Structure formats: structure tokens, C-alpha cells
Amino acid sequence: MTERRYEDILVERDDGIVWLTINRPEQANQFRFETARELADALRWFRDTADDRVAVITGAGDRFFCIGGEKPKVTGFDQSTVMPIVDVYELIDAVPKPVIAMVNGYAVGGGHVLHVVSDLTIASDRAVFRQVGPSMGSFDAGYGTWLLEDAIGRKRAKEMWYLNEKYDAAEALAMGLVNEVVPHERLRERTREVAVALTRRGPQALAGLKAAFSARNTGVVGQARIAHDQLLRHYLVTEESAEMARSFRAKETPDPNRLNR
């Protein structure tokens, strides 16, 4: 991978392992347009560079993996301003190399989807997992639902999306949401051990296996884009979305008179 300079992410290369760190700890590693664009660019370079065998995605600091995307101020639909996060999810799913999510803290909303679409998840014992869409005026009816159902089953996936509860690392492991939970201070060490093990596997064999796992869900690409466009064109401009966002920030019960309008 040619050295790249980014504003929102850090890129570190380490004997065939590429560490991609969302570097916005003051914003809880929330992604904005530039963050998603940079992640997509880095993943494309990872895909095309033969010496890079495994990617690890994580968040800066000790508290947040990623709490999702900044909610845009939407007054209409402009394709040029659409946050390219679906490109990131698609690349993680399609790149013929393993991608590991190293979850060091809160994985919420789009940040939760980011770890779900990754091939493996190694989590700190301090990690917290949550989907918040319907509680704060948003949703992800693409990768965030399809692959979550594959991981933990339909009932659990609907529970996460409908009720928006928090799950600690032990609960996430029990339901099959993550592969492994390790003490926080050993998180990077253990993640590197797993990544090194993957660099010692046949890259063509891994590529074939990943393609096979992805093949049954390739229809999610179109579904995800339809859902994302629907979210921006129609839902985010509704009173319901505005009221859910307001009440979520204020930690208040939503005004029922402003919902379904």
C-alpha cells in the first residue's frame, strides 16, 4: 500500500497487517463524510496491494470503537453529499482478504454495523454493543439487518434493532455476535495474534472461502443502497425523525403527537 495521508483515519502497516484506526476520539469515533471516504479509499488500496494480507479496523482511544455516523442536516436529496458508508460496508464484505474488527469500546449504530460486516470480531471485555436507529430517528435496512440476522438469528437481530438495548461483551459472545472477548489490556496483542495466523493461511483459499460466504448475501448491496437513499430522501425530513433525534439527545420520552407524521 502506497503511504496515504488522511485526516480522519490512521493507517499502520505491520508485516502484512494493515491497521485502520478511526481517529476521532473526541467525537466518539463517529464517522462523517470524510471518514467514510477515507476508509473506502484505504480499503481499496488494501484490496489491491499484494503484500497486505489482513486488515484490522478499530477506533482511537480506550472508550469508543465507533458510535456511527453524524446525522446530516437533510433538506433534500443530493447524491454528491451522501455519506459513502455503504461503499465501506460493501468493500469490507467484498475484498478477498480477511478484515478483523477490533472492538475497543462502544460499537453503536453504524459503528455496530461496521463490526458486523467484518469477517471476525475480537472484543475488549469493556466493549458495549448497541443498535439505536429507531430510538433516535434513523435505521439501516441493508447490511445492518441482513448480516446481523446471519450472525445471531432473526429473533435476536430484531430484538437489537427494535428495542435498542445495550449488550456487554459477555452477552455479545454468548449470542454469537463476536468471536472472542479478551481483557482490554490484551486486545491489540490478541488481535495481532489472530491476524498473524491469517497471514499464514493460503490467500487464495481464504479469498475463495470469503467469496462463498458473501455470495448468499450479494443482494444486500442493492437493498442497502435503496434503504440508504430512502432514509435520506424521505425519512430524515419527517417530524418523526426530528422528534426521535431531539428526544434521544434530551433523554426524554418522544412526543407521540409528532410521530408517524
N, C-alpha and C positions, 0 to 999 in steps of 0.2 A: 504494500500500500504506500503510494507516494505520500509524504508527510503533508497533512492538511491542517490549516488553521481555522478554528471555529470559534464562535462567540459563546454558544450555549452548551457545548459538549466538549469533553476532553477525550483524546484518543491516545492510547498507550499500546505499543506493540511489544510482545514478550514471548519470544521463541514459538511463533506460530499462533499465539493467542492475541486477540485484539480486544482491549478493554474499552468499552464505550460508556462514558460516565456523563449523565445529565448533570450539568454543573450550575444549578440554580438553587442552592440550598436555602437562600433567603426567601425564595418563593415556593418552598417545599418541593423543589424539583418539578414544578408544574411546567408542562410544555406549552409553548406558544408557537406561532407560525414558523419562526426561525429555528426553534429547537427541532421541530418535526422535519423541516427541510434539511437540516444538518444531519440528523440521524439517518434519513433516507440516503443522503449523499454518501455518508460513511459506510452504510450497509452495501451500497452498490460497489464501492471500492473494495470492501471486504470480499464480496462475491467474485470480483474479477481478478484478485491477486492470489496467485497460486500458493505463495508461501504462508498465507494466513489461513489457518485451518479451523479455528474456533473463535466465536465472538462471545463476549460477556457484556451484558447490559446491566448497569446499576445506577444508583444515584449518589451524589456527593453528600458527605456528612454521615452522621450516625442515626438520624431520625426518620428521613424520608427516602423511599425508593423513588416514587413519583405519585403525585396525587391527581394526575390527569391534566386536561388542557384548560387553559384560560378561556372562560366563556366569552365569546366575541359579542360585541355590540352590533346586533344584526338589525338592519333596517330594510334590507332587501337581499337579493342573492347575487353575488358577484364571484364567478368561478376563480378569478385571479386572486381572491383573498381567502379562499377555502384552505383551512389548515390541512396540510397533506399527511395527516396521521394515518389514513387508510393506506397510503403508499408505504409507510413504515411497517404496518402490520402485514401487508402483502409481501414485502421483501423478507421479513423475518420468516414467514411461512414458506416462501418460495426459494430462497437462497439455498443452494445444495450443500450447505455446511451447517454444523450444529450451532445453535445460538442458545446461550445459557442466560437466564435471568438470575442475578444475584440480588436478592431482596433484602435490603439492609434496614428497612423500617416500614413506614406506611406505604402500602400499594393500594391506591384508591382510584375509582373511576377509570379513566383512560390509562392510568398507570397500572391498574389491576389487569386491564386487557393486555397491556404490554408484556406482563409476565405470563399470562395465559397463552399467548400465541408463541412464546418462546418454546424451544424444544424441551428444556429441562429448567426446573426452578430449585435453586438452593437458597434456603431462607435462614435468616438470623432468628434466634429464639425471641428477639424483640419485635419481629415483623408483625404487622397487622394488615388484614385483607378486608376490603370492603367495596361494594358497588353502591353508588349513591344516585344514579341517574334520576329515577322518578321522584326522589326526595328533594332534588334541587333544580328540577326543570330541564332535564336532558334525558338521553337514552343512547344506547348503542345496540342497534338491531342487526348487527353483522358479525364480525369476528368475536365480539364480546359475548354474544349469546351462543353461537354455534360451537365454538371451541370450548367454552366453559361447560356446556352440556356434555361434550365428549369427555371432559376431564372428570366431572363429579356427578354426572347423571342429571336427568331432566328436573326432578323434583328439587334437588339441592340448588341447581342453577336458577330455577325460578324463585326459590327462596332468597337467594342472594340478590337477584335483580328486583324482586317485588318488595322485600322487607328492608333491605339496605342496612342489615346488621353488621357489626364488626366481628371478625373471627381472628383469634390469635394464632400463632404459629402452630401450636399443638393441634388445634382444631383443623387448621388447613391441612396438616399432614394426615390426620385421621380420615378426612374426606377425600384424599387423593388430589388435593389442589396443588401441592408441592411435592417434590421428590425427596427432599431431605431437609431437616432442621438441625442447625449446629449452633453452639454457643457464639454469641455475637463477636467475641474477640478472635474466633477461628474462622469467620465467614470467608474472608478472602483466601486464606490458606486452603480451606477445604474446596472452595470453588476452583482454585487453580489446580488442585489435585485432580478433580473431575475433568477439567479442560485438558490437562496434560494426558490423561488416559484417552480422551477422544482423539488427540493428535497422534496416538499410536494405533489407531484403528484405520482400516483401509478407507481412504477418502471416497473412492468410487462406490464402495459398498455402502457407506453412510449416505452418500448422495442418493443412491437408489432406494434405500430404506426411507429417507425423508420424503422423496417424491411419492412413494407408495402411501405413506401416512397422510400426505397432503392431498392426494388425488381425490379422496372421497368428499373433500370439502371445497373443491375448487369453485363451486357455485357461490360460495360465500363472498367472493370478490365482487361480483355484480350486486349481490344483496347488500353488502356493506356500503357500496357507493350509492345505491338507491336510498338506503336508510340515512346516510350522512347528508345527502342532498335534501331529503325530506326534512331532516332536522333543521337545516339552515333556511330552506325556502319557506317552510310553513310553521314548524313547531316553536322555534325560538322567538318568533314575533308574537306569540299568543299571550294573553293575560295569564293563562295557566303557568307557562314557563317563567314569566316575570315574577309571579307571586311565589312560586316554589323556590326560585332563587333568592328572593327577598327574605322569605321566612326561614330558609336554611341558614343564611348568613346571620339573621337575628336570633336564631334558635327559638323560633316561635311556631305555633301551630298555624298552618296555612288558612287563609280566609276562604271558606268554601264557596262564597259568592263570587270569587274571582277564578274559580276552576271551571274547566270544561267550557271555556269561552274563547 
